[in-house]
Amino acid sequence: MKILFVTSSSDMGYWLAELTHPYWHFTERGCEIDFASPAGGEVKYDLMSDPFAENSWEADDLVSKGFLTDKSLVGRLFSTIALKDVDPTRYDAIHVVGGGGAAVDLFPSHELGKLLEHFWAEEKIIGTICHGSIALANIPARVKGRRATGFSRAEDAQVEALYGNDFIPYWPQVEMEKAGILYSASTDVGTQVVLDGKLITGQNQKAASEYSIAFIHLLFGNDVVVTV
């Protein structure tokens, strides 16, 4: 199985856990990963998601710590594929990484919309998490009436209290609902993963591992949990 990871090219960056946790779970099961972004080339992560950074929000994120200590993995994020150059026929699924940057350049995005249209039309798996779920608003005709989650307006309000009201230009929940998505979320400190057909979405970084495991079950068509 080959999965395309899409991250923001914005200086605001992506959220590490929303890339590293899926990467770990997917590669552990033999999946191949390619990285893409709107501009291609180097992409940056939000320093607040760096477990080694001062005042990090993710100081206990062992998965991201492991990823960052592997120079070969970090090096791959210096040469992402530009979205316009991606051949979607090479991939079985797509995962859109969150972080505030996703709300800067992953919506509105004609190139990402074209990619998502391919995955939807070919009945491949589409996964998004946190602010990355705003990417679904690029294909309103496809997502209208579908169930999904992402970073909530209430959660964005908490971030705005720290960074100001101009933190991001678009709010995932608002744009998703405008596109006709049946949005839902847990409390603003909760965790939720929503599965609707071959569309899978995670609310925030706290859901990164649960989202990844559910994604794997969907990808391989099996569930490792046995009820006896």
N, C-alpha and C positions, 0 to 999 in steps of 0.2 A: 504494500500500500504506500502511496506517495501523497503527502499532504502539503499544501501551500499555506505558509504562514504570512499574513499581511500585517505590517506595522506602519505606524505613522512616520513620515519624514520630518515632521515638525520639530522645532527646537524644544517644544514642551515635552516631547518624548513619549515612549510607551511605558507600560508598567511591567517591571521585570517578572513578577510572579505569573503574570498572564501569558508570558512567553515561555519561561523556564519550566513551569509545572507541566503544561501540555507537552513541551519538548521531551521532558524526562519520561512521562508516561507513554507517549507515542513511540519514541525510539526504543524504549525498553521492550516493546512488543514488535520490534523489527520494522517500524515504519520509517520511510525516508522523508526528510523535511527540506524544503527550499524556503528561503526568505525573500519577500518582495515588499516594496514600499512605493509610494507615489513617484518619488524622484529617483529611486534606486541609489546604490552606493551606501554610504555609512548612515546608520540610524542610531539615535541616542535613546537612552532610557531615562526616566524621571529619577533624579537623584534621591528623592524621598523613598523610592522603591529599592534602593541599593542597601542591602543589609549591612554593608561595611561603612556606610556614610554616617556622619554625625547627625544625630536627630532623625535617623531613618524611621519610617513607619513600619519597616519590615525587618527589624533587627534579628528576629528569630527565624527568618526564612532560610532554612538549611538548603533547600533545593537551589535557590538563587545563589547562595554562597558557593555551592559546588560548581554551578555553571560558570560563575565569574572566575573561578580559579583555574579553569581549563582554557588556555590561550587559544587553542584551535577552535573552540566553540565561539568564544568572543570574537575571534577574527572573522567568522562568517558574517557577522553583522556589520562589517565594514564594506561589504560588497553585495548588498541585496539587489535583486532584479527589479528594474523599473516596471511598474504595473503595465505600461504600454507594450513591454517586451515579453510578458508572460504568455506562454502557450497553455491554456487551461486544459487542453485535451490530455496533458501529461499527468494530471492529478486526479485522485479519487475523492478528495475532500479539500475544503478550505477552512482555515481558522483565522478569524480576525482578532488581533490582539487589542486590548484596551489601553487605558492611560489617557490623560487629558488630550494628548496630541491627536488622538483619533477623531475628536470633535472639531479639530482644526482643518485636517486635510483628507479625511476619509469620508466626509460628507460636506457638501455635495461633491460627488466624484464620478465623472462620466466613465473613467477607465475602470474603477472598481465596480461600478454598476454593470458594465459589460461582462466582467468576470463572474459576478454573482448571477447574472442572467444565464450564463452558460451552465454553471453548476446546478441551477434550479431546473433549467430545461432538460438537462441530462440526468436528472434525478440523483445527483450526487449530494453528499452531505455538506451542509453549510453550518459552520459554528461561529458564534461571536460571543465575546464576553465584555462586560463592564461598558466603558465608553465605546468599545469596538462595535457594540450592537447598533450604534447609530448608522453604521454602514447599510443596514437593512432598509433604511429609508430611501436609499438610492433605487430600489426596485419596488415601488409602492403597489404596482399591479400584481406582483407576486405575493407580497406579504399581507395584503389586506385580508383581515379576518383570521390571521394566524396568531397563535399564542407565542409570546416571547418575553424575555426579561433583559435587563441591562442596568447600568447605573441609574438610580432613581433621581428624580428632581429633588427629593429631600436630601439625598446624599450630596448632590451638587451644591445645595444650599449650605451644607456644612463646610464644604471646601471653599466656597465663596467667602465664608466668614473669615477664613484665613488668608485667602489670596485676592479677594476683591470680586466685585460683580462682573468684571470683564475677564474672568478666569478662562472661559471658553466661549466661542461664538454661538454654539448650539448645544442644547441639552438633549441627551439621548432619549429620555422618556417622552419629552415633548415632540420631537421629530418622529419617533416611532409611532406615537399615537396619531399624529397628523397623517402618517402613511397608512393608517387603518389597522395597525397591529393591536391585538388585544393584550395590552401590556399588563404585567403583574410583577410584584416584588415583595420580598419579605420586609421586615422592619428595616429602618435605615442602618442598622448594625447587623442585619441578618444575612443569611446565605440562601440563595435559591438557584436552581437549575431547571429550565423548562424545555421539554422535548415535545415537538409537534411535527410528526412525520420525520423527515430527514433534516429538519431545522432544529438545532440545539443551541441554547443560549444560557449564559451564566450572568448572575447579577453583578458581581464585583470580584475583587481579587481573592476574597475569602473563599469563593466558590471554585477557585482554579483547579484544585485536585478533583473535587466531586464532578465538575464539568468534564474534565479530561477523561475520567473513568467512564462516565456515561457516554462520552463521545466514542470511546474505544468499543464499548458494547454495541453501539449503533453501527460502527464501521465494520466490525467483524461478524455482526449478526448473532452474537451469543452473550449470555449473561453467566458469569462465573458463580453466582450465588445459587446454591441448591437448597430447596426447602425440603426437609424430611419430617 
